[in-house]
Amino acid sequence: MASYCKAFVLICLVALLATCTLVASKEFGVVNTVPSAEFEDFIGSPSTLTAVYFYKRRLQRLKHFLESFDAAASFMKLYQVQFGRVNCDIDPVAAYCDKPDVDMSVFAFRNDRVEAKFALDTMYDRDAIASNIFQVLLSSEVPVLQSWIDLSHQQQRYMGDKDIIFSWQKAIGTYQHRVFMEFAFAYGSTYKFVFATNKKVAEEADLRDAKSVKEPAIWVLHCSEEEKTAKTCRQTRFQHSIVLADVLAFVRTLKTPYYVDMPINQEPTPYETMNLHLVYVATDNSNEHEAREVADKLGRALRGQAGVILLNVDTASEITLESLATDTERLREVPVVAVQLYGQESLDQNETAEKPMDTMHFMHHFSEGPLVEDLEVLLSEHRRSTERKKIIQDEDEGFDEPDFSAKLEKFFADFSAKGETFWGPSSDEEVQDDVVAEAVYRGRYAQLDLTYAPALTDKTFPAMLKEKSLLVVVFYLSWEPRSAAFLSSYSEASLDLKDEPSNSSPLARVACDDWPDVCQLNNVSSYPVTKVYRDGQYLKDYRGMLDTTALVNFVKLLQLPAPVELKTVEEVTNFREHVLSAGATDTAVLGLMGQEDQAEIETFTSAARELQGLFILGLVKDKALAQEVGSMYGSSVPGVVVVKRDDQYQPFKLFSGKIFHKPSLVKFIQLASLPVFPELTPKNFPSFFIQDKPFVILFGGRGEELESVGQIAAAEELPVVFCQMNMVSPASWEQTFSSSMCQMLVFLHWSWSSTRREECLSTLTPMTSQRTR
Amino acid sequence: MDITLSRYVLIITCSAGLVALSLGQSSMMGQKRHSAESGDHTEFSSGKYHDYIIVGAGPSGLQLGYFLQRAGRDYLILEKGDSAGTFYKTYPRHRKLISINKRYTGKTNKEYNMRHDWNSLLSDDETLRMTQYSEEFFPSADIYVQYLNDFARKLRLKIQHGVNVQRIWKTGNKKEGFYIRDQHGNVFTCRYLVVATGIWVPNEPDFVGKEHVTGYENMTLNLNFYRGKTVLILGKGNSAFETADYIQPVTNFVHLFSRSRVKLAWETHYVGDLRAINNGLIDTYQLKALDGVLYTDINNMQVIKHGDRFSVRLVNDTEHRGLHDNFAARSPYDVIIRALGFHFDASIFHRSIIPKLGEGEKKKYPAIKPNYESMNVEGLFFAGTNTHSLDFRKSAGGFIHGFRYTTRALHHLLEWRNHKIPWPSTALRTTQVMNTLLKRMNEASGLYQMYSVLGDIIIVNDTGAVYLEEVPVQLLPQLETATGHLAPNKVIVMVMEFGKNFSGPGTDPLRRGTATTVPKNAHLAGFLHPVLYYYSHLPTDDDMLRRPSKWILPRPTRLHHVIEDFLFDFSSPVSHVLHLRRFLDTVFGYDTRNYFAGSCFKMAMTHTSVPKTCQDQYLRGEGLTHASHCEASAVTQSTTK
């Protein structure tokens, strides 16, 4: 039995450790958590695709996926795809969450049905997610071709009707595929988009450069310009690598005329903003017809690469010609073809070249076939040299590239997320990561009512000190987040403590950034600090939580005498009842003495003063009365009884010390006032933590269980802190510990050595076995 | 601190013994070397001994007197005049101070307001502020004399007036113990001597015809004298320009001779350079109103009298000899005024202890160590303007608003050196170091005035840090012996600095794009901003010597520039505070972010450690809850970090 329980305790500890690593996982900005009740509606919303991830708190290293999922969600909003997340731990959708590996996939729903399921390990980044989702979204519009025959079928189907944009992609889930699919989404009504992941399709369909391309590529099959009966369509290859901006520029050029006439009056050509090379076909009146044919053919052949302009030197004005070339004679040697390469000027940095054609390439043969070939050689050489230059530039600037540093940051972020420590250095320098500073900043325009906690100055501080028998002053720095956060509690407290007749409260404040001299005179060196002055003299610092209620209780207790003298049984009862029901404290301390116990009375009185503000102490100085009251609690006289309001397992506790020694009396009162089996909360945790004992925590116990653990706790035989945590409460942190296996958990101090931990566990094992049975 | 004290073995000679011993020696020496001092013997026994003697009751003498008095030290100030502030009874000649007297700043913070009050001395008496003496932005020097005397009187400083020190000497090879003889043959003795005489001897270069030149110190202020005259002023400093401004309205025109470039204070950030308030002559020169500035080497000049007028010739003038007949200063002048500044009076020292003077431009000041002690005379300290060799043309140590702080630093150094009272310090918890730094950079006046010279030093220890304010940063290698604080490990120094390449004569600090607003470029900032140097161990003297040029301190382990701020308010949550916190967290190795109690609780329950703030505050029962709106969201947020 014992070993079973030991194992059980260990399992709980393991579970605890495992959950620790997950606490660092990210909350989600864009992806909504879908409540189970709304799940049906969510996936059933008409005409959109819905991507859902069923989240369980068990997978390691989910952070990166969740971030990518989030990024993909905000990106795909544009394409009317909604993303959602179901938290199977908190609010499960039974139909899915019950499946064991549901969190290993992303589900795509359309019209209530699961349309597709993507394995999590293929969803490695935003593009992978988006690309896969696009594939499902457009599955009926964008066919995946398996062979060249499929492609020729497609050509025949759209012959004389639509141009086909065909792409070879290495795989689904890549950036290039995502970009292609975005165009398919946007231009699907104008062009027919098809793609293949097998390069053979392109090769066997005899597409240009198909054998030599190494990176995903795009071809346009100009089927719309062919006759219905044609077999294959003329093709143009998109010459660049697949990057959104370049593809966009290319697609836009597909609808420009094959060639245009040189505009008169230097109006812009339609090619102006398209970053195209320009090919001028220069002619005179006699050859114009022939030239138009050449221009038309060049236009078709160079689609997407160059714009073709017909220039008739007979009709063009001198100004037009001069705008093109310094030496206009060269243009008059018609027929001639002149090529102006895009970006040539900037690349050559030829300072003498003032007009476009000064950098032009002239070609004097005028037959279409060789011309096209020559032009393509020229263009491809130019492209290669541009790319080379770009690579050299990129290498030079490699470390300045935002992408690189972003990757580096991401690497470190991932690294620290995997680390043991909770608070690895934050990767993003510009983002506030101090929650208090952030909360204060967000609330910076909220007006605080500080009428009853007036700001004091070098003049009013001493005046106020004389005027008030009890003065509580917070010294703070206005811009300091903790000070600013506390100030709003301070404001609330001052309103609570407002005294109607005098229309003031004992609270006041000094801003040390305005009055450093006042703060220095009061020995302030940390901020904020709250100091108590009685009758003009400094009494003590407030050492409690920076919290409205805690501060109000402190001040209320300060306003009561220390100790309260009790002369009759009624007074004792009233004291106890009144103190405990007033709410300022959960503890009433009774000192039961006879007149002759002078030393004890003195010690008790002095303890009462020391504890003023924290506890309320009542003193009986009458032997008969003390014995009468003492008999109610079984206390001897002289004696001290700590009566607790909220402790059903130990309603009161007697001071067992024979000798009244102030430090031990004070310590006794502090410890005895704590309930023996409390519900653990952020507020009471520190008072248990400082006892340096292990915690035994009962999770979600019910009546009888609570009762029996409470009794064990009240017996105070074990050197542990017993406490409970309520599982029904929605507070998220409790999720950390919830586990069907683990009902009780031993929480050891992390500062302890491993031997001390082990010793402690072995002491506790018999006890836990008793309970679990 | 007991431990600290015991570490240093200290030899304190009983002061009575010292006097007795040195008495015999001095009289012997006196007779041998200075027959005139033989009469000292009788005076000596009349008991004019003090632990400290300060020579001079000017601003710095009074300032040091105040600190000594407050510390309960035995001291006496010797003043040659019949009241305090003798220099200011004459200077500036035209009676208008050029230190600003800014009475309104929109703030009640008294420390902050001292940043803009350049005249007041430091004291606890708030009535002793120049802002309460004059409503003028540039008050009259007469009011300042009154102020200084009120300062001495109200604070009951011990001054002996009418004591014109003639000779200062030492006995034998003793480290301490000085003798001071006045004009009546009275001899004062002291253990520690602080010379606070300022620099007051006018500079008079030697050239042919110098007798035709009137000094700034005794020129007449009667404007009628200059009416319709053509005037040449030698000098390019504030006194020269101040004089030009004063006489300009009645003269034909005024020429200024300057050996080197006129340096404008607003270009150099150096208040000793030409202040805009005095630069009227540049305005009229450039607006072609006859006046002008000429660059000339005064040492090569000859002044020749022709009748009532004076003509100027250059002796080694290769440029104009023979061929050229357009020498700029060829027209004769009616009046020539010399306004070439002042130098330190070293004539009062016996030749065995004449303090070494500075080199080059700094020869007008005694050469001193960073602890204000003479380079060559041990135990001889300086205060005030004459300490400016340390930061000449770099900071404000030669001016009241600067040396009131270096004088305080001197006092703290002497307290440790002579009385084993360590430099005042505050012990801080780790979580409060940043608040204190931010508070200081937002209000501290000493750091602000004595930028690049005085710095706050944070000695990091196991429990937090010890904070020392306004220590001369050049003493960093000797921090332990100079201040009495052990610093075995990490040390942070915070100083304020202008950008290293931002300003200087001839630069245009008003050009566009001088402001730096992005925190990652904080180190490029030109304007004054806080800089933090972190050393994993105290740098050595050698490190200090080998520091990079233009640097005030050796290369630190880590360096942090707080981004400059137009409002000089360094409390913006992200731009200033967040980046400072990251720096400090690296230094301390802690996470000092603030958390609400709920987050601390959660981390305490689920992690093997909690952040420093949770540990120091929440776990001690001083956690922060929020009054109303943000606790819940803060819990979820904190888990994402």
Interface residues (C-beta under 8 A of the other chain):
Chain A: L16 T19 C20 V23 A24 S25 K26 E27 E420 T421 F422 W423 P425 S426 E429 E430 V431 Q432 D433 D434 V435 V436 A437 E438 A439 V440 Y441 R442 G443 T457 D458 L477 W479 E480 P481 R482 A485 F486 S488 S489 S491 E492 C512 D513 D514 W515 P516 D517 S525 S526 Y527 R543 G544 M545 L546 D547 T548 T681 P682 K683 F685 P686 S687 F689 I690 S732 W733 T736 F737 F747 W750
Chain B: K107 T108 N109 K110 E111 T426 A427 L428 R429 T431 Q432 N435 T436 L438 K439 N442 E443 P519 K520 S571 P573 V574 V577 L578 H579 R581 R582 D585 T586 D591 R593 N594 Y595 F596 A597 G598 S599 C600 F601 K602 M603 A604 M605 T606 H607 T608 S609 P611 Y618 L619 R620 G621 E622 G623 L624 T625 H626 A627 S628 H629 C630 S633 A634 V635 T636 Q637 S638 T639 T640 K641
